[in-house]
């Protein structure tokens, strides 16, 4: 398989944010993942919902598969040839936290005049949810107390630039 242009940078940087952005940082990748989190799996669904060019969609799906957030699975409709569907991996499903944070930030800092289109809610309780930093004891940390450059306990981490 040919190497993609993002591979060397993703492997070489120790920055977790930089490595993550190599996979999910593109606008189209984020929109594809949003649709996948909403249950879309088929190429035609992504194309029709996002109005994205086929070559762009093919390339971005390849990056997301290679990055381990989507996996391809064959499916076949009656009377049709076999095709591939794109399903979230466990790592891809964990991105719900990122999308919840983006949604929460957008609702707060660039709200639509008519209000939010959707809300973050619990499937089991129905309660509205919000994204927060929580410590090992389950206590929420205020945002002004969050340090994204805190050293790892063995001292190997460097502060975020």
C-alpha positions as CSV (number, residue, x, y, z in Angstrom):
1,X,0.0,0.0,0.0
2,X,1.4,3.4,-0.9
3,X,2.4,5.7,2.0
4,X,0.1,8.6,2.5
5,X,1.5,12.1,3.0
6,X,0.3,12.3,6.6
7,X,2.1,9.2,7.8
8,X,5.6,10.5,8.5
9,X,4.4,13.5,10.5
10,X,1.9,11.4,12.5
11,X,4.6,8.9,13.5
12,X,7.4,11.4,14.2
13,X,5.6,13.9,16.5
14,X,5.3,13.1,20.2
15,X,2.4,15.6,20.4
16,X,-0.8,13.7,20.9
17,X,-2.8,16.5,19.4
18,X,-0.7,16.7,16.3
19,X,-1.0,12.9,15.7
20,X,-4.7,13.0,16.2
21,X,-5.1,16.0,13.8
22,X,-3.2,14.0,11.1
23,X,-6.2,11.6,11.1
24,X,-9.2,13.6,12.1
25,X,-8.2,17.3,11.6
26,X,-9.5,17.8,8.1
27,X,-12.9,19.4,7.7
28,X,-14.2,16.6,5.6
29,X,-12.9,14.0,8.0
30,X,-14.7,15.6,10.8
31,X,-18.0,15.8,8.9
32,X,-17.7,12.2,7.8
33,X,-17.2,11.2,11.4
34,X,-20.2,13.3,12.5
35,X,-22.3,11.3,10.0
36,X,-20.8,8.0,11.2
37,X,-21.6,8.9,14.8
38,X,-25.2,9.6,13.6
39,X,-25.4,6.0,12.2
40,X,-24.4,6.5,8.5
41,X,-22.2,3.7,7.1
42,X,-22.5,3.7,3.4
43,X,-20.4,5.6,0.8
44,X,-23.6,6.9,-0.9
45,X,-25.0,8.1,2.4
46,X,-21.9,10.1,3.2
47,X,-21.8,11.5,-0.4
48,X,-25.5,12.5,-0.4
49,X,-25.5,13.9,3.1
50,X,-22.3,15.9,2.8
51,X,-22.4,16.8,-1.0
52,X,-18.8,16.0,-1.2
53,X,-16.9,15.1,-4.4
54,X,-16.4,11.4,-4.8
55,X,-12.6,11.6,-5.1
56,X,-12.4,13.7,-1.9
57,X,-14.7,11.3,-0.1
58,X,-12.7,8.2,-1.2
59,X,-9.5,9.8,-0.1
60,X,-10.8,10.9,3.3
61,X,-12.5,7.6,4.0
62,X,-9.1,5.9,3.3
63,X,-7.4,8.2,5.8
64,X,-10.0,7.4,8.5
65,X,-9.7,3.7,7.8
66,X,-5.9,3.8,7.9
67,X,-6.0,5.9,11.0
68,X,-8.1,3.2,12.8
69,X,-11.3,5.2,13.4
70,X,-13.4,3.5,10.7
71,X,-13.3,0.0,9.4
72,X,-14.6,-1.4,6.2
73,X,-17.1,-4.2,6.2
74,X,-18.7,-5.8,3.1
75,X,-22.5,-5.7,2.6
76,X,-24.7,-6.7,-0.2
77,X,-28.3,-5.6,-1.1
78,X,-30.5,-8.2,-2.8
79,X,-29.7,-8.3,-6.5
80,X,-26.7,-6.0,-6.2
81,X,-22.9,-6.4,-6.1
82,X,-21.0,-6.5,-2.9
83,X,-20.0,-3.1,-1.5
84,X,-18.1,-1.8,1.5
85,X,-19.7,-0.1,4.5
86,X,-17.7,2.1,6.9
87,X,-18.3,1.4,10.6
88,X,-16.8,3.2,13.6
89,X,-14.1,1.3,15.5
90,X,-14.0,1.5,19.3
91,X,-11.5,4.4,18.8
92,X,-13.9,6.1,16.4
93,X,-16.8,5.7,18.8
94,X,-14.7,7.4,21.5
95,X,-14.7,10.6,19.3
96,X,-18.2,11.3,20.6
97,X,-16.4,13.2,23.4
98,X,-14.7,15.4,20.9
99,X,-17.9,16.0,19.0
100,X,-19.8,16.7,22.2
101,X,-17.1,19.3,23.2
102,X,-17.2,20.9,19.7
103,X,-21.0,21.1,19.9
104,X,-21.0,22.5,23.4
105,X,-18.4,25.1,22.4
106,X,-20.3,26.0,19.3
107,X,-23.6,26.4,21.2
108,X,-21.9,28.7,23.7
109,X,-19.5,30.8,21.5
110,X,-21.1,30.9,18.1
111,X,-24.8,30.2,18.7
112,X,-27.4,30.1,15.9
113,X,-30.1,32.8,16.3
114,X,-32.8,30.1,16.5
115,X,-30.9,28.2,19.2
116,X,-29.3,24.8,19.1
117,X,-30.4,22.2,16.5
118,X,-29.9,19.3,18.8
119,X,-28.7,18.7,22.4
120,X,-26.4,16.3,24.1
121,X,-28.5,13.8,26.1
122,X,-28.3,10.5,27.9
123,X,-30.0,7.6,26.0
124,X,-30.9,5.9,29.3
125,X,-31.9,8.8,31.6
126,X,-32.9,11.4,29.0
127,X,-30.9,14.1,31.0
128,X,-29.0,16.8,29.1
129,X,-25.3,16.2,29.2
130,X,-22.2,18.4,29.0
131,X,-18.6,17.7,28.4
132,X,-16.2,18.3,31.3
133,X,-12.8,17.3,32.7
134,X,-13.2,14.8,35.6
135,X,-10.5,13.6,37.9
136,X,-9.9,10.0,39.1
137,X,-12.3,10.6,42.0
138,X,-15.1,11.7,39.7
139,X,-14.9,15.4,40.6
140,X,-15.2,17.9,37.8
141,X,-12.2,20.2,37.4
142,X,-12.9,23.9,36.5
143,X,-11.5,24.8,33.0
144,X,-9.1,27.3,34.5
145,X,-7.5,24.5,36.5
146,X,-6.9,22.2,33.5
147,X,-3.3,21.8,32.4
148,X,-2.9,20.1,29.1
149,X,0.9,20.1,29.5
150,X,1.1,18.4,32.9
151,X,4.0,16.0,33.1
152,X,3.4,12.3,33.0
153,X,4.2,10.8,36.4
154,X,7.4,9.2,35.0
155,X,8.5,12.7,33.8
156,X,8.6,11.8,30.1
157,X,6.0,14.3,28.9
158,X,6.8,17.8,27.7
159,X,4.5,20.8,28.0
160,X,2.2,21.5,25.0
161,X,3.7,24.3,22.8
